[in-house]
Amino acid sequence: MKLHLLILSAFIFTVIGSARAQTGKGNYYLGGSLYYNYDGGPGTTTPYTFTTGTTNYTVNHLSTFQFNPEFGYFLSAKWAIGIQPNYSRTSGTETNVFTSFTDPATDFTKVDDYHIDVVGLTLSLRYYCMLTDKIGIFPQFGISSQNDLKNFSNGEITLLAAPNIVFFATPKLGINMGFGNVKYATDYHFNNSYINVGFNNAISFGLNYYWGKK
């Protein structure tokens, strides 16, 4: 089962105000987002074969927490650039089941809890398309770097694009909801790359405060 924390409908504030959103050249925004996901399913199992036997490595009960503060500046009424430091923690349970080829007495099962802390920095570009004075959409494009706190040389560079909906509860308070992303990532330590596309498994919720010249 997956639980998404802090996913609220933007339309709960439809009774608040009708003034225009405070976007425009020279304006700023400050805010961020929180994300939480828990997967209590069976997890994934990877087999490894050695000269002495085989090990089945399973990770499950995975939970992920992310905190992403953000500061941005409007280049025009539609385009904004932003910078976003971020922190995430992934935790779960790992199980190693070893089966010997020659000596069953050496078979064992080991279960451990673990966590991984990651820090990073994202540079982003938004394009605002306001559908009404209060509701709009913005695709967000970015490049980010993520590194493991315990082993800083272990990290990746990511190019990403994500659709978002923004609702201005007041002219200065924007509520963002993101749903999915398309990303290309390169692990610069092991030199591996992958592409991920998903629009129903990465829902996020955020708040931004906007200010500047009207």
C-alpha positions as CSV (number, residue, x, y, z in Angstrom):
1,M,0.0,0.0,0.0
2,K,1.3,3.4,-0.9
3,L,0.6,6.5,1.3
4,H,1.2,10.0,0.0
5,L,1.6,12.6,2.8
6,L,0.4,16.2,2.4
7,I,-1.5,15.7,-0.9
8,L,-4.3,18.2,-0.6
9,S,-6.8,19.3,-3.2
10,A,-6.0,22.8,-4.5
11,F,-9.6,23.6,-4.8
12,I,-10.3,23.7,-1.1
13,F,-9.5,27.4,-1.2
14,T,-11.9,28.4,-4.0
15,V,-13.9,30.6,-1.7
16,I,-10.8,32.8,-1.0
17,G,-10.3,36.0,-3.0
18,S,-10.4,36.6,-6.7
19,A,-7.4,38.9,-7.2
20,R,-4.8,38.1,-9.8
21,A,-1.8,36.0,-9.0
22,Q,1.3,38.0,-8.2
23,T,3.5,36.8,-11.0
24,G,5.5,39.1,-13.4
25,K,9.0,40.1,-14.4
26,G,11.1,41.0,-11.4
27,N,8.9,39.1,-8.9
28,Y,10.1,36.3,-6.6
29,Y,8.7,33.2,-5.0
30,L,9.8,31.3,-1.9
31,G,8.5,27.9,-0.7
32,G,9.0,24.3,-1.2
33,S,7.4,20.8,-1.0
34,L,7.2,17.7,1.2
35,Y,6.8,14.2,-0.1
36,Y,6.3,10.9,1.7
37,N,5.8,7.5,0.3
38,Y,5.5,4.1,1.9
39,D,5.5,0.7,0.1
40,G,4.5,-2.2,2.4
41,G,4.5,-4.7,-0.5
42,P,6.7,-7.8,-0.9
43,G,9.5,-5.7,-2.2
44,T,12.2,-6.7,-4.7
45,T,14.5,-9.7,-4.6
46,T,17.9,-9.8,-6.4
47,P,19.9,-13.1,-6.6
48,Y,23.7,-13.2,-6.4
49,T,25.8,-16.2,-7.2
50,F,29.2,-16.9,-5.6
51,T,31.6,-19.8,-5.8
52,T,30.4,-21.0,-2.4
53,G,26.7,-20.5,-2.8
54,T,23.9,-18.1,-3.7
55,T,22.4,-15.1,-1.8
56,N,18.9,-13.8,-2.3
57,Y,18.8,-10.1,-1.3
58,T,15.4,-8.6,-0.6
59,V,14.4,-5.0,0.3
60,N,10.9,-4.2,1.5
61,H,8.9,-2.0,3.8
62,L,10.4,1.0,2.0
63,S,9.6,4.5,3.1
64,T,10.8,7.7,1.4
65,F,10.7,11.2,2.9
66,Q,11.8,14.3,0.9
67,F,12.1,18.0,1.8
68,N,12.6,20.5,-1.0
69,P,12.8,24.2,-0.1
70,E,12.9,26.6,-3.2
71,F,13.6,30.2,-4.1
72,G,12.8,31.6,-7.6
73,Y,12.9,34.7,-9.7
74,F,10.6,35.7,-12.6
75,L,12.4,36.6,-15.8
76,S,9.0,37.5,-17.4
77,A,5.3,37.0,-16.6
78,K,5.6,33.4,-17.7
79,W,9.2,32.3,-17.2
80,A,10.9,31.8,-13.8
81,I,14.2,30.3,-12.7
82,G,14.7,28.7,-9.3
83,I,17.2,27.0,-7.0
84,Q,16.2,24.1,-4.8
85,P,18.4,22.4,-2.2
86,N,16.9,19.1,-1.1
87,Y,17.2,16.3,1.4
88,S,15.7,12.8,1.4
89,R,15.8,9.7,3.5
90,T,15.0,6.2,2.2
91,S,14.6,3.5,4.8
92,G,13.5,-0.1,4.8
93,T,14.3,-3.7,5.7
94,E,17.0,-5.8,3.9
95,T,17.0,-9.6,4.1
96,N,20.0,-11.8,3.0
97,V,19.3,-15.5,2.6
98,F,22.5,-17.5,1.9
99,T,22.4,-21.1,0.6
100,S,25.6,-23.0,0.4
101,F,26.5,-25.3,-2.6
102,T,28.5,-27.6,-0.4
103,D,27.8,-27.2,3.4
104,P,24.1,-26.7,4.5
105,A,25.4,-25.9,8.0
106,T,26.7,-22.5,6.7
107,D,23.3,-21.5,5.4
108,F,21.9,-18.3,7.1
109,T,19.3,-15.6,7.0
110,K,20.2,-12.1,8.1
111,V,17.6,-9.3,8.5
112,D,18.6,-5.6,9.0
113,D,17.0,-2.2,9.0
114,Y,18.8,0.4,7.0
115,H,18.5,4.0,5.8
116,I,20.1,6.2,3.1
117,D,20.4,10.0,3.5
118,V,20.8,12.0,0.3
119,V,21.4,15.7,-0.2
120,G,21.3,17.6,-3.5
121,L,20.8,20.8,-5.4
122,T,18.4,21.5,-8.3
123,L,18.4,24.4,-10.8
124,S,14.9,24.7,-12.4
125,L,13.0,26.6,-15.1
126,R,9.3,27.1,-15.0
127,Y,6.8,28.2,-17.6
128,Y,3.6,29.5,-16.1
129,C,0.4,29.2,-18.2
130,M,-2.5,30.8,-16.2
131,L,-5.9,29.4,-17.2
132,T,-7.8,31.8,-15.0
133,D,-6.7,34.6,-12.6
134,K,-6.2,31.9,-9.9
135,I,-5.5,28.6,-11.6
136,G,-2.7,27.7,-13.9
137,I,-0.3,25.0,-15.0
138,F,3.5,25.0,-15.2
139,P,5.9,22.5,-16.6
140,Q,9.1,22.5,-14.6
141,F,12.4,21.6,-16.2
142,G,15.6,21.1,-14.2
143,I,19.0,19.6,-13.7
144,S,19.9,18.2,-10.3
145,S,22.8,16.6,-8.5
146,Q,22.2,14.1,-5.7
147,N,24.8,12.6,-3.3
148,D,24.8,10.0,-0.6
149,L,25.8,11.7,2.7
150,K,27.7,8.6,3.9
151,N,29.6,8.2,0.7
152,F,29.6,11.6,-1.1
153,S,31.3,10.1,-4.2
154,N,28.2,8.0,-4.8
155,G,25.7,10.2,-6.6
156,E,24.0,11.1,-9.9
157,I,23.2,13.9,-12.3
158,T,19.5,14.1,-13.4
159,L,17.7,15.9,-16.2
160,L,14.0,16.1,-15.5
161,A,10.6,17.5,-16.6
162,A,7.4,17.5,-14.5
163,P,3.9,18.8,-14.9
164,N,2.4,20.9,-12.1
165,I,-0.9,22.6,-11.2
166,V,-0.9,25.8,-9.3
167,F,-3.8,27.4,-7.4
168,F,-3.5,30.9,-5.9
169,A,-5.5,30.9,-2.7
170,T,-4.5,34.5,-2.4
171,P,-2.5,36.7,-4.8
172,K,0.6,35.8,-2.9
173,L,0.0,32.2,-1.8
174,G,0.3,29.5,-4.4
175,I,-0.5,25.8,-3.8
176,N,1.3,23.5,-6.2
177,M,0.5,19.9,-7.0
178,G,2.9,17.8,-9.1
179,F,2.1,14.5,-10.7
180,G,4.8,12.4,-12.1
181,N,7.9,13.2,-14.1
182,V,10.2,12.2,-17.0
183,K,13.8,12.0,-16.1
184,Y,17.2,10.9,-17.4
185,A,19.8,10.1,-14.7
186,T,23.5,9.3,-14.9
187,D,25.3,7.7,-12.0
188,Y,28.7,9.4,-12.3
189,H,30.4,7.0,-9.8
190,F,29.5,3.7,-11.7
191,N,28.8,5.4,-15.0
192,N,25.3,3.9,-15.4
193,S,22.3,5.7,-16.9
194,Y,18.6,5.2,-17.0
195,I,15.3,6.8,-18.1
196,N,12.2,6.9,-16.0
197,V,8.7,7.9,-17.0
198,G,5.8,8.0,-14.5
199,F,2.7,10.0,-14.1
200,N,0.8,8.2,-11.3
201,N,3.5,7.3,-8.7
202,A,5.2,10.5,-7.8
203,I,2.6,12.9,-6.5
204,S,3.9,15.9,-4.6
205,F,2.4,18.9,-2.8
206,G,4.0,22.3,-2.2
207,L,3.4,25.9,-1.2
208,N,5.0,29.0,-2.6
209,Y,4.8,32.6,-1.4
210,Y,5.1,35.2,-4.2
211,W,6.0,38.9,-3.8
212,G,7.4,41.8,-5.8
213,K,6.1,44.5,-8.1
214,K,2.5,44.2,-9.1
